[in-house]
Amino acid sequence: MSRMTAEHLKAGIIFGDHNTQEYIYLPASEIGMDDPVCVIETPKGRQDVTLKQALRFVLKLSLKPVRHPQWGSRSY
């Protein structure tokens, strides 16, 4: 699951939960980077996390592919 989730993040798919307003995605500026940095958004703000940390958040919080209120279904 995590390998597939990583590939989805790299493809720009946004994971999140509308109820908690938590979203994780890979910004367009990180495409093709060796160690991409993802963004986690919560009601408290935004934070940069590594791809490995983002995968842990997606799995731990059971986030699913969603439509972001600002970005839509893909981050780029």
C-alpha positions in Angstrom: 0.0 0.0 0.0 2.7 2.5 0.9 4.5 2.1 -2.4 1.3 2.7 -4.3 0.4 5.6 -2.1 3.9 7.1 -2.7 3.4 6.8 -6.5 -0.1 8.5 -6.1 1.5 11.4 -4.2 4.2 11.7 -6.8 1.4 11.8 -9.5 -0.2 14.8 -7.7 -3.1 13.0 -6.1 -4.2 14.8 -2.9 -5.0 12.7 0.2 -7.1 14.0 2.9 -10.2 14.0 5.1 -12.9 16.7 4.7 -14.2 16.2 8.2 -10.9 17.0 9.9 -9.8 19.4 7.1 -6.4 17.6 6.9 -4.7 17.2 3.5 -1.4 15.9 2.2 0.0 16.5 -1.3 3.2 17.0 -3.3 3.5 20.5 -4.7 4.3 21.0 -8.4 7.6 22.5 -7.5 8.7 19.2 -6.1 8.2 17.1 -9.2 11.3 15.2 -10.2 13.2 16.0 -7.1 15.3 13.2 -5.5 13.9 13.8 -2.1 10.5 15.5 -2.6 8.9 17.5 0.2 5.2 17.1 0.7 2.8 19.6 2.4 0.4 18.7 5.2 -2.4 21.1 5.7 -4.5 21.2 8.9 -6.8 23.9 10.3 -3.7 25.1 12.3 -1.6 25.8 9.1 0.7 24.1 6.7 3.9 22.2 7.3 6.5 20.6 5.1 7.2 16.9 5.6 9.3 14.4 3.8 7.7 11.8 1.5 8.3 9.1 4.1 6.6 11.2 6.8 3.7 12.0 4.4 3.2 8.2 3.8 3.1 7.6 7.6 0.5 10.4 8.0 -1.7 9.0 5.2 -1.6 5.5 6.6 -1.9 6.5 10.3 -4.8 8.9 9.7 -6.4 6.7 7.0 -6.5 9.5 4.5 -8.1 8.8 1.1 -7.8 10.5 -2.3 -10.0 13.6 -2.1 -10.9 16.9 -3.8 -9.0 19.7 -2.1 -11.1 22.9 -1.6 -8.6 25.0 -3.4 -6.5 22.7 -5.6 -9.1 20.2 -6.8 -8.3 16.5 -7.1 -4.6 17.0 -8.1 -2.0 19.3 -6.8 -0.6 20.1 -10.3 
